[in-house]
Amino acid sequence: MADPQNPPETQANSSPFVQVPIEITISVGRARPTVKELLQLSQDTVLPLDKRIEDPVELYVGDKLIGRGQLEELEGDSQGRLAVRLTEIADLKSGL
């Protein structure tokens, strides 16, 4: 039963589970080689994906799509690491 003095959003934010780290997988595209092509893969092989560099990437927690975004280089990072700028976020209030 909901507590009128403590709305559900507040209850969720005070839960000990909000501190549990989760892993978000970023999908940049898919490759669909044949079995023959798969068996011929070697170092330096270029595996074409079904997306272009400017296409949005998809963010997943497990197999649940939670958002989309654009890849970019992490600003101010001398190592050239990638980041994702979120452009769409799923309604997560209904759960993952």
PyMOL commands that set and color helices and strands:
alter all, ss='L'
color gray80, all
select helices_A, chain A and resi 8-13+16-19+35-39+92-94
alter helices_A, ss='H'
color red, helices_A
select strands_A, chain A and resi 25-27+57-61+64-73+82-89
alter strands_A, ss='S'
color yellow, strands_A
deselect
rebuild
show_as cartoon
